[in-house]
Amino acid sequence: MLATVERKGRKMQRAVLVTASVLAVLASSTRGALGGVHYSGERYAELPSAWRGLIADLRALRGIGWTQPGVAESPLRKSYYETAVRLEAAARDRPLSADEVSDLGALWLRLGNAPKAVHILREGQRKYPRHFAILANLGSAWQKTGDLSQAAEALRQAVALAPERWRKYEEYHLRLVTLRMREPPGTVALDDLFGVRFVADRGQYRAGQLAASERKKLPADAVAIAQQLALWMPDDARLIWLMAELANAQGDLRAASDLFDMCVGQYALAAPEARSHRAIVKQALTQAEKQLPGPTTAKAEHQAHVGLSVRSTRPLVIRRLDLSQLPPVTKSGDNALPWPLLMETSLDREFRPRFHPRLKELDGLRVSITGFMQPLTDDLEMNSFMLIEYPTGCWYCEAPEITAIVLVELPEDKNITYTRNMVKIVGTLKLNDRDPEDFLYTIRDARVSEVD
């Protein structure tokens, strides 16, 4: 997937990357479906998704239900809250439809008010007793309040009414709730959702390994199932742990480490087994990361691990850009270059780009953007590199769309040492709508700094 560098010593042939990336864009746009905690305002690409994109969207969904005094709420939370208020105002003037009741319950569940969601959805169930989404959301709301018995009853009804698209996921959700009903209070063990022990051939835990006998037990769509459940319940640490084990079983140590960090570090999961597995994976990852992830090592990594055949780079389909949130373009200072603006670029059948008018306005001006470095070669010292929104585990499995890659060129006499940390780029934006073998976006004379 990483191609050779030609023009100016740092130009990449785009033919292979365009083919894979454009097909991914088209696939995700045609296969999208309503999902999450069944709210019609959430759209998802088909699962399984690349781990890095999933992690980014889990954080976004979790942020909807999180507030802290003195800290600005996320734009997504604000949008969900405003939509909930509008639906409640409508309910004072007229009866809500079944879909609207389902949406209102889902919104309050996402916003962190499960008791309110239960009240709304129970009232809706009385009026619309055979509405699948109301029952499914009610099951999730009961689960969030800790009443697993009520959750199981609602989910059993939801499974019976579920469309084919959702039946398997709802069945596994019911299985998860049933398993937890049987546990002693305070249990923090790994959910035995698939009947698999995540151990190597000799019965011990190993980084990047899963015994062949255990691998046979995993359903082919185990990752998609776990991802969907986590998207419905993004603050469930034990589900994050399960996904960490699945990522490790595939040999994706970076994704496994990030997921272990989420459940243990961010979610404070008090499970000794999760903490010991985290330490084992991190130690192996430290050794693996001594090599620079350039074209040679990226290909070797890809061939070495049991890769995830992803169907989307991230599960949440990006909403259209809200231009009202962006300041006017300035010719005298630095202009923010948000990733959603780049993702507004579309490609025709000849792979010719159509840029957003605001992006055209930024052509030739100074811009600033944050992201992660992806080397073009195996060299540690670089004069140019690719910038992507979030780091990939395996470039061959998780390469972003061509519309989500920026070529960064430093001044000719400057080099920078590769870092895995997020960086801030400031430089002059140049758009490309003529040369199909060059990048769509280049930032020239760039200045690179790390982000705190």
N, C-alpha and C positions, 0 to 999 in steps of 0.2 A: 504494500500500500504506500509506503514511503518511496518516492521515486527519485530519480537522479537530479542533481542540481546542474543547471546549464548556464543561463544568462547571469552575468556578473558573479559567477561562481556560486550563486545561491538560488537559482530558479528551479522550480520543481515542475516536471511534466505532470499535467493534470489529468491525462486521459483515464487512468485507472481510478483515481480518486473521484473524478466527476461521475464516472459510471456508477460506482457503488454509492456515492453520496446522494446523487440526484434520485436514484431509485429509492433510497431510504426516505427522502423527502416526499416523493410521490406516494410511497406505500403508507407512510404514517398519516398522510392527509386523507387517504381513501379508506383506511381501516379504522379510523378513530371511532370510539364508541363512548356513550355515556358511562360513567363509572364512579369510582370512589365510594363515599357514603351516599349513594344514589341521589345526587343533586344535579339537576339538568344544566347547571352553569359550569360543571367540570367536564372537560373532555380529555380523553386519554388516547395515546397511541397504543398499538397492540403490544402485549407483553409476551415474553420477557423483555425488559428494557436493560440497556447497558447500566452496570452498577453505578457508575459515577453520576449519570443523569438521574437515576432513581434516588440516590442519596441527596442530591441537590433539591429534588422535588419533595422528598420527605421532610426536609428542613423547612421548605416553604409552607407545606401543609401544616406542620406542627406549629409554625409561627402564627397561623390564623388563630389558634386558641391560646396564645401566650401574650400576656401584657405585664409590664413592670412600670411602677411609678417613675416618671422622669425620662422614660425611654419611648421614643416615637413608635407607634404601632406600625406594623407592616402594611404596605399598600393593599395586599391581598386581604388582610383582616378588615381593613377599612371598607373595601368593596363588599365583602360578605356581610358586614354589619349593616351597611346602607341598604343592601338588597333585602335583608331580613326586616328592617324597619319599614321598607316600602310594602312588603307583603303583609305585615301586620296592619298597616294603614288601610290596605285594600280590604282586609278581613273585617274592618269596622263598617265598611260600606256594602259589602256583599259576601255571600258564602264563597270560600275558596274552593277551587277544584281539587280533585284528589292529587293531581301532580303538584299543585301549589302547596298543599298541606305537606306532602312529602318533602318538597324543597325547603319549606320553612323549618321543619324538624331537622333536616340535614344541616341547614345553615347554623342553627343554634348548637347542634352537636359539634360542628367544626369550630364554632366560636367558644367552646368550652363550657357551655351551660347545658349539661346533660339532663338535669331534672326538668328544665323548661322544655327541652326536646321531647322527653317522655310524655309530658302533659299534652303537648300539641299533637303528637303522633297517636296517643291513646284516644283522644277525641276524634282524630281523623279515622282511626280504625273502626270506631263505632259507626261512623257515617259511611265509610268505604271499606267494609270488612274483607274484601277480596282484592285489595290493591297491593301488588307485590312490593313496590318500593316503600310504601308506608310501613309494612310489616318488617322488611329488611332493615330499614332505618330504626324502627322501634327496637329490634333485637340489639342493634349496636348501641342504642341509647341506654337500654337496660344494662347491657354489659358494662358500659362506662360508669354507671351508678353503682356497680358492684352486685346487682341482683342477677346472678347467672341463671337462676331457675326461670325467671320471667324472660330473660334473653333467649334461652333455649326454646321456650314455647313459641315466642314470636318468630324465631328463625326456622322452626319446624314448619310453621305455616308458610313462611316465605319460600322455603325450598319447594313446597308443594305447588306454589304458584309461579315459581321463577321461570322466566324465559330461558330458552336453551343457552343463550349467551352467558347467563349468570348462574345457571344451576350448579355447576361444578364448584364455583367459588363459594356459593352460599352453603353447599354441603360441607366443604372444608371449614367454613366459618362455624357452622353448627358443631362439627367435630371438635374444633378447638374449644368452644365454650363447654361442651360436654366433658372433655378431658379435664378442664379446670374446675368443673363442678365437683369432680371426684377427689380433688387434691385436698390435703390438710390446709387450713388457713396459713398464709404466709409463705407458701411454697414459691421458690424462685428457680426451679429446675427448668431445663430445656424442654419445650413442648414436644411430645412424641407424636407429632402430626403425621409423619410418614413411616413410623416403625423402623427407623434407621439409627444405628449407632455410628456416630461420626468418628471412626477410628481407622487406623491403617491395618495392613494385613496381619500384624502380630498383636492386634488388640490394643495398641497404644495410640495416643493422639500424636499426629505428625502434621507439620505444616505442608499444605498442598497435596495431601494424600487422603484417599478413602479406599478401604478394602473393596476388592472386586465383588465379594459376596454382599456387602452392604450397598454398593452402587446399584446392584441389580434390583434392590428393593425400592429405589427412588422412582417415583412416577416420572415419565418423560417431561411433564410440565410442572415439576415440583417448584422450580424457581419462579415461574409465572404465578403459581398459586400463592407462594409465600409473599411475593411482591404485591399481589393484589390485596391480600389481607393487611399488609403493612400500610398500603395506601389508604385503606379504610380506617386503620388505627395507627397513625404515624407516631404516637407517643407510647406505644406498647414496646417496652424494652426487650421483652422475651421474643417477640417476633423479629426484632432487629438482630438478636442473638442467633435465631434460626437462620436468617439470611447470611450472617457472617460464616456460619458453618457450611452453608451451601456454596458460598464463594470460595472458601478454603478448599472444599472438596473438588472444585473445578481447577484448583491451582492458581487462582487469582488472589495472590497474597495482599496486594495493595487494597483491593476492595474489601477483603476479609478484615484487614487491619483497620480500615476506616469504619467499618460496621461495628467491630468490637469496640473501637473508641467511642462510637455513638452510644452503645448500650451500657458500657461500663463507665466511661468518662463523663459523657453528657447526661445520660439518664440515670446514672448512679445505681446500676443493677448490682445488687449485693449477692452475687452467685460466685463462690470460689472457683467453680469449674470454668465459668466464662472468663474470669480473670487469668486463670492459668493458661487457657487456650490463647487468650490475647497475648500473653508474654511469649508463648512459643512461636506464634505467627510473626510477632514483631521482631524477634531475634532472627528468624529466617529472612524476613524482609530486609533487615539491615544489611545482611550479607549480600542479598540479591541486588540491592540498590547501589552497591559500590560500582556497578557498571552503569555507564551513561545510556539512557534509552534512545539511542540513535537507530538508524535503519538496520544495522547488523544485529544488535542485541534485541531490538523489537521483534525481528523475524524469529530469532532463536527462542525468545519467550513465548511467542505465539505457538511455535511448533512443540514446545515443551509442555504446555498446560492443556488441560481438557477444557477447551473454550466453550463459552456460552454463545449459542446461536441467537443473537439478539434480533428483535424485530423492530426496535426503535432505539434511538440514542437517549431519549428520556421520556418518561410516561406522560407528563403533562404537556398537552398541546399548547404552545405559547399563544396567549391572547394577542389580539392586534394591538399595536403600539398606541398608547394614549399620548398624543402630542401635547395635550394641555399640561402635562406634567414636566415638559422640557422647557428650559429657558430659551430666549431668542438666540439665534446663531450670531456669534461675534467674530469679526475679522481681526481683532486686536488681542484676543486672549485665547485660552484653551477651551475647547468645546467638548462636553461629555459625549462619548460615543458608546451608547448602551448596546449590549448584545441584541436585544429585541429589534433594534433598528436595523442591524445587519441581517437578521433573520427575515426581515420584510422583503429582502431581495428575492425575486422569482426568476426562474430560468425557463426559456421556451424549449421547444423540441430540438433546436440546434444548440442548446446550452448557452444561448445568449442571455445576459442578465438584464433585468429591469430593476433599477434602483429606486428606492423610495425618494420622493422629492426632497425631503430633508437631508438624506444622505448625499444627493447630488449637490445640495447647497454647501455641504461640508467639504466637497472635493477641492483640494488645494489649500485647505485651512488647517490650523493646528488643532489636534484632538487629543483627548486623554481617555484611556481605557484600561481596565484591569483584567487579568487573566493568568494563564499558566503557559510556560514556555514548552514548546515541543521541538527538539532539535531537528535540523535538516540532515545532519551528518553525525558521525560518531565522535566528532571533535568536542572536547570539553570547553575550549575557548571559541566563542562564536561572534561573527560580525552580523549575522542575520539568523532568524529562527521563525517558526510559526507560533502564533499566539492563539490559544483556545480558551473557551469560557471556563471549563473545568477539566482537571487532569484525567487522562485515560489510563486504564490498567493495561490493556493490550491494544495497540494502535490498529492491528489488523481486524480485531473484533469490534472495536468501539470508535472507529474514526468518525469525527463529527462531519456534518454536511459541509460541502464546499462553501456554502454561504456563511458558515460559522468558523472560518479560519482566516486569520489576518497574517500577512507576511510582514515582519518587522525588520527594517534595515537600519543599522547604526551608521554613523558617519564612517567613511572609508578607513580612517586611521584609528577607529575605536573597536574594541572587543569587549565581550562580557562573559563571565563564567556562568555556566548553566546552574540554575537553582530549581528545586522542586517547589519552592514557596511561591505564593501569589505575587505577581509583580504589577507595577503601574507603568504604563507606556505613554509617553508624551511625544508627539511628532507631527509631521505633515501627512495628511491622508491623500492617497492617490487611488482613484477608482479605475478599474480596467473593464471596458466593455468591448474590446477589439481582439485581444490576443487570447485564444482558447487554451494556450499552454502556460499561462501565467495565472497568478492568484487574482481573485476579484478585488481584494483590498490590500494595499500596501501602506504602511506607515514608515516614512523615510526620515532620515536624520533624527532617529529616535533617541530619547533619553529613557533609561530604565532605572526604576527604583523599586525596592521591596515595599509591600503594603503591610502596615502594622496590624 
